[in-house]
């Protein structure tokens, strides 16, 4: 029988503030609560860098400007949003690129926990969710995407990904339906 884990990805204050949706964090809290009630591990994935950003190349179009701005990696803005903050027993994984697997120990944590099915949530659908889904599928994980547990700056991109692209490699459902099935 598959052992599931809920991934809550890039739900850091600085990211949440760029994607204003007042219903998002309450939905995400519902998913997290459903996971905890069902005994599933909750894994928070955050993007973070060492002081001075030695992991970021000047050629990196996404993270290069961040490194040049030299925001401290422990800045309050980069912390997990307090509305979905980790609780004791939750795992926090720091990644260095878009995918939750890139530059992190996520695969080690999952393998050590015998987890073989990931339930994906996060910001943005076209960023961390897409990149993580593709890499997880290549690593032979079973996958579920909570469509309304993800946000994207472009609603049409979100729709195309959740309705047309993701179903090729994952079950796609809603937070409410997933929680009800737990």
C-alpha positions in Angstrom: 0.0 0.0 0.0 1.3 3.4 -0.9 2.6 5.7 1.8 1.6 9.3 1.1 3.1 12.7 2.1 1.7 16.2 1.6 4.2 18.7 0.2 3.5 22.3 0.9 5.9 24.2 -1.4 7.1 27.8 -1.5 4.4 29.0 0.8 6.8 31.6 2.2 5.6 35.1 3.1 7.4 36.8 0.2 5.8 34.4 -2.3 2.3 34.5 -0.8 2.4 38.3 -0.9 2.9 38.2 -4.7 -0.2 36.0 -5.2 -3.1 37.6 -3.4 -5.9 35.1 -3.0 -7.7 35.4 0.4 -9.2 31.9 0.1 -5.9 30.2 -0.6 -4.3 29.9 2.8 -7.6 28.6 4.4 -7.8 25.9 1.7 -4.2 25.0 2.3 -4.8 24.8 6.1 -7.7 22.4 5.3 -5.3 20.2 3.3 -2.7 20.3 6.0 -5.3 19.5 8.7 -6.5 16.6 6.5 -3.0 15.2 6.2 -2.3 15.4 9.9 -5.7 13.8 10.8 -4.9 11.0 8.4 -1.4 10.5 9.8 0.3 11.7 6.7 3.7 13.5 7.0 3.6 17.2 6.1 6.7 18.4 4.4 7.2 22.1 3.9 9.6 22.9 1.0 11.2 26.4 1.0 13.7 28.1 -1.3 16.7 29.3 0.6 20.3 30.2 0.1 23.4 30.6 2.2 24.7 34.1 3.1 26.2 35.6 0.0 24.3 33.3 -2.3 27.2 31.0 -3.3 24.6 28.6 -4.9 23.3 31.2 -7.4 25.0 31.8 -10.7 24.9 35.2 -12.3 23.5 33.3 -15.3 20.4 32.1 -13.4 17.5 34.2 -14.7 15.2 33.4 -11.8 17.5 33.6 -8.7 20.3 35.9 -10.0 18.4 39.1 -9.4 17.6 37.9 -5.9 21.2 37.3 -5.1 22.1 40.7 -6.5 19.6 42.3 -4.2 21.3 40.3 -1.3 18.2 39.7 0.8 19.2 37.7 3.8 18.1 34.1 3.6 16.8 34.3 7.2 14.8 37.4 6.5 11.2 37.3 7.9 9.8 37.6 4.3 11.4 34.2 3.4 9.9 32.3 6.3 7.0 30.0 5.9 3.7 31.9 6.1 2.5 31.8 9.7 -1.0 30.7 8.6 0.5 27.4 7.6 3.6 27.3 9.8 5.1 23.9 10.5 4.1 22.1 13.7 6.2 19.7 15.7 6.8 16.6 13.6 6.5 18.4 10.3 9.6 18.4 8.1 11.1 21.5 6.5 13.3 21.0 3.4 15.3 23.8 1.8 15.8 23.7 -1.9 18.1 25.8 -4.1 16.2 25.9 -7.4 12.6 25.6 -8.7 12.0 21.9 -8.2 11.6 20.7 -4.6 14.3 18.1 -5.4 16.9 20.4 -6.8 19.7 21.1 -4.3 17.7 19.6 -1.4 17.6 16.4 0.6 13.9 15.8 -0.2 14.6 12.4 -2.0 16.6 11.2 1.0 13.8 12.2 3.4 11.1 10.5 1.3 13.1 7.3 0.8 14.0 7.1 4.5 10.3 7.4 5.3 9.3 4.8 2.7 7.1 7.5 1.1 6.2 6.6 -2.5 3.2 8.9 -3.2 3.4 12.7 -3.1 0.4 15.1 -2.7 1.5 18.4 -4.2 0.4 21.9 -3.2 2.2 25.2 -3.6 3.0 28.5 -5.3 3.4 28.6 -8.3 1.6 26.0 -10.4 3.9 26.8 -13.3 7.0 26.8 -11.1 7.6 24.6 -8.2 4.5 22.4 -8.7 5.3 21.7 -12.4 9.0 21.2 -11.8 8.5 18.9 -8.8 5.8 16.9 -10.5 8.0 16.2 -13.6 11.0 15.2 -11.5 8.9 13.1 -9.0 7.3 11.3 -11.9 10.8 10.5 -13.3 11.7 9.2 -9.9 8.7 6.9 -10.0 6.6 8.5 -7.2 2.9 8.2 -7.3 1.4 11.7 -7.6 -1.7 13.7 -6.6 -2.1 17.4 -7.3 -4.6 19.5 -5.2 -5.5 21.9 -8.0 -7.0 24.5 -5.6 -4.0 24.0 -3.3 -1.9 25.6 -6.0 -1.7 29.2 -7.3 -0.3 30.8 -10.3 0.0 34.4 -11.5 -1.7 33.4 -14.7 -5.1 31.7 -14.2 -5.1 30.3 -17.7 -1.7 28.7 -17.2 -3.0 27.2 -14.0 -6.0 25.8 -15.8 -4.1 24.3 -18.6 -1.6 22.6 -16.3 -4.2 21.2 -13.9 -6.7 20.2 -16.5 -4.5 19.0 -19.4 -0.8 18.6 -18.4 -0.8 17.2 -14.9 -3.4 14.5 -15.4 -0.9 12.7 -17.7 1.2 12.0 -14.7 -0.9 12.6 -11.6 -4.4 12.4 -10.2 -5.7 15.9 -10.0 -8.4 16.7 -7.4 -9.5 19.5 -5.0 -8.6 20.0 -1.4 -12.2 19.3 -0.3 -12.4 16.0 -2.3 -9.0 14.9 -1.1 -9.7 15.6 2.5 -13.1 13.9 2.3 -11.4 10.7 0.9 -8.9 10.6 3.8 
